[in-house]
Amino acid sequence: MNITYIIGLVAAILVFLLGCVMGITIGPKATAAAEAAAAAGTEFSPITFDLNNLWNFFDAASIFIVIGCTLAIVVACFPASTLTSIPKHFGVMLNAGKFNPMAYIDQLVDLAQTARKNGLLALEGKANEQEDPFFKQAIMLIVDANDPDKVRAILENDIECMSARHEDGAALYDKASSVAPAFGMVGTLVGLINMLAKMDVSSGGSSLGQDMGTALITTLYGCILAHMIFGPIANNLRIRDSEEVLCKQIIVEGIMSIQSGENPKALREKLLTYIPQGQRTESSSSGE
């Protein structure tokens, strides 16, 4: 579970809501308010909370413009195959522990030991046990005695194409993140136009403050969608992609070394260079 994403998102929402309902009186105003409260015989608190303030930040028309137009433009910019993958994106984003480099390294070292004892053909049974289709494909390519250059080219091309597909998914949320503030400004312009159309300075009946507040709410909604929702999703998808690419690079290097008959101990040392030094130490300790 991607606990940092959940903590960050919940914290951002709570801080925002707290800022909406909280009032802090400091400086000369606090001193004056305290003196007035003392004179009236009431208690003064520099920090106040008013839940009714939340209604100041709700406007149905603004929500309709920002969310509706943002989603419509995203639909217009991407094919159905990308849009139908949105539920899968959330599953990938929240699954932070799926790709474990050390687990792949241990499996590759085990394969290297089997290959040195019984030959490459003995790896076919190991390939059928793999749940990762890329790992299984890599093993079968060397079991079938393909040319090493051909094996590397096939596997590296697979990684590049996979990463390109992942980037298309992240680009969807990048687009939404850039469009949402734009339609926030569009909603603000709509609100200002309506405000100016209703102004009647001669009669003194203009509700300037209320209309201006409504106009600015759309900009707020656009910023929230861009920086609290879509931006973190895109960033987390790219992190998951980098983790998967790293594991597949380890597989490629390990498979090529097994095909060339490299010593299992030397193979482990080579593959450990792909992960940070601290994780290597922790993994070595746990392996002992």
N, C-alpha and C positions, 0 to 999 in steps of 0.2 A: 504493500500500500504506500502510495506517495504521500506520506504524512506531512511533509513540509508544505506541499501545495495546499492541503486542506487547512493546516494551521494558518498559513499566510492569508488565504482567502477569507476564512472566518474572522481573523484578526482585523483585516481591512474593513470588512462589513461592520464589525462591532465598533471600531474606532470612528468610522463615518457616522454611524447612528448616534454614538455618544456625542460627537461634535455637533450633531443637529439639535440635540435636546439639552445640551449643557450650556450654562452661562457662567462666566467667571468675571467677577468685579475686582479690579486691582487698582492700585495707585490712588490718586486724589479722589476718584469716584468712590472707591471703597471706604476711604476715610469719612467722606461726607455721608455715605449711606449708613455707616456704622453710627455716626453721631445722630443722624435722624432716627434710626431705630432705637437708640438709647433714650432719646427724648420722648419717643412714643411708647417706650416701655416694652418694645418687642425685640426679638432676637435677630441678629444680622448674620447671614452666612454668605461668604464671598463666592461660594459655588452653589449654583441652583440647577435643577433639572425640571424641564417642562415637556412632557411627552406630547402635548398638543402641538409643539413645534414641528413634529414629523409631518403633519398635514400641510405645512408650508412647502414641503418638498415633493408633494404629489400632484401631478397634473395629468389627467388621462389623455388629453390631446397630445401633449409632449411625448408621452410614452408611445403612443400610436405612431407618431411621425418618426421618432428615432429608431425604435426597434423594428417597426414595420418596413421602413425604407432600407435600413441596414440589411435585414434578411433578404429583402427583394433584390438588392444589388448583388449580394453574395450568390444568390440563386442564378442571377443573370450572368455571372462571371465564371461559373464553374460547371463542368458536366455533371450529369446525374450520378455517374459512378463515384465521383468525389463526394458529392453531397450525401449519398447513402452510406458513406463510410464514417459519418460523424459519430454515431454511437460507438463504433470501433475505436475511434480516436480517443474517446474518453476512457475506454478500457485500457488502452496502451498507456495513456498519460498517467493513470492512477496506479499502474502495475510497475512500481519502481524496482522491484527485486527480481525481475524476470531474467535479466541477462547478468550472469555471474562469470567473469573471466576465469577465475580460479577453477571453477567446475569444469570448464572446457579444457583448461590446461591439464588437469588431472586425467581427464578422459583421453586426451591426446597422448600423454605419457604412457598410459595403460595400453593404448593402441600400438605405440612404438615398441613396447616390450613384447606384445603378442606377435607383431610383424617380425621382430628379430629372432624369435624362437621358432615360429611356424610358417613364416612367409606372408606375403601380402594377401594371398588368397584366403588366409585364415580370418581376415578382417571382414569378410562378407557377412558372417553371422553377427558381428558387432554392428555393422551398418543397419541391419534389419531391426536392431534394438533401439535405434535412435529415433527420438520424437522430433528432432529438428530436421526438417527436410533438406536444408542446406548442408548440414553435417553429413547426413546420409549420402547425398549426392557427391560430396567431396570424397568420402571413403570409396564409393563405388567407382569413381573415376580412376583411382589408383589401383583398385582391385582388377579393373579391366585393362590394366597395363597401357593406359594412354600416355602419350608423350608429355613430359613434365611441363613444357612451355604451353601446350594445349590445355592442360589441367589448370594451370595458373590463370591463363587468359579467360577460360570459362568462368571460373570462380570469381575473379575480380570484376568481370563484366556483370555478373549476377549482383555483386555488392553495389556497383555503380547504379544499376537500374533500380534496385531496391531503395537506395538513398534518394534517387530522383523522385520516386513515388511518394516517399515520406515527405520530401520537400513540398510536393504539391499539396499534401494535406495541411502542412504548417502554413503554406501560403494562403489557404482559405481563411485562417484566423488572422493572418497579417492584413488581408484585405478588409475583413470586418473591423479590425482595429483602426484602420485608416479611414474607413467610411463612416463609422459611428460619430466621431467628433465633427465631421463635415456636415452630417445631417443634424447634429446638435446645433450647429450654426444656422442651418437652413430653418430649423424650428424657431430659433431666436428671431430670425428675420420675419418669419410668418407672424410671430407674436408681436413684434414691433410694428409691422404693417397694420395689423388689427388694432393695436393700441392707438396708433396715429389716426386711423380712420374713425375711431370713437371719440377722439378728443374734442372737447367743446370748451375752449378757454373762456368764451364770453359768459357762459352760464356757470362756470366754476364747478362743473360736475364731472370733471375728468378723474378717473381712478388711476392716475399715473403710476403710483407705487405698486399697486396690485398687478396691473398689466405688465409692468416692467419685470416684476418678479416671475410671472408666468413665462415671459419670453426667455428669461435667462435659464430657467429650469432645463430646457432642452439641451443647452450646452453642458450642464451638469450631467445629464443622463448619458450624453455622448462620451464624456470623459470617463465615467464609471464603466461603461461597456468596454471601452478601448483598453483601459489600464488595469481594471480589476477583473475582467472576464476574459476577453479575447487575447490580450497580450501574454498573460501567464500560460494560457493553453498552448499557444504557438511555441513559446520558449520551452515548455516541458516536452512537447512532441520532438523538438530538435535534440533535446537531451537524451530522450529514449532512442532516437536514431543514432546518435553518436555512440551510445552504449552497445547497440546491436552491431554497428559497423565494427567496433573494436573487437567484439567476440568473433565476428566472422573473419576479420583479419588474422586473429590468432589461429582460427581453424585453417585458413589458407596456408599460413606459414608452417603450422604443425604438420599438415598433410604433405606438403612439399618435402619437409624434412624426413618424414616417415618413408616417403617414396625413395628418397636418396639413401636410406639406411642409417640415418643419424642415431647416435647413442641416446637412449632415453634420458639419462641424466643431463647430457648436454642440451637436449631438446627442452627440458624443463627450464634450464637457466636462460636459454634464448627466449622462450615465451614469457618468462617472468619480466623481461624488460618492457613488455607492453603495459604493465600496470605500475602504479606508484610504489615507491620504495616501502612506505609504511604498510601498505596492503600485502606486499611480498613477505614482510617480516611476520605479520599476523597470520598469514596463510601457512607459512613454514612452521610456526609454533603450533597451530591447530593440527597440522598434518602429522606432527610428531606425537 
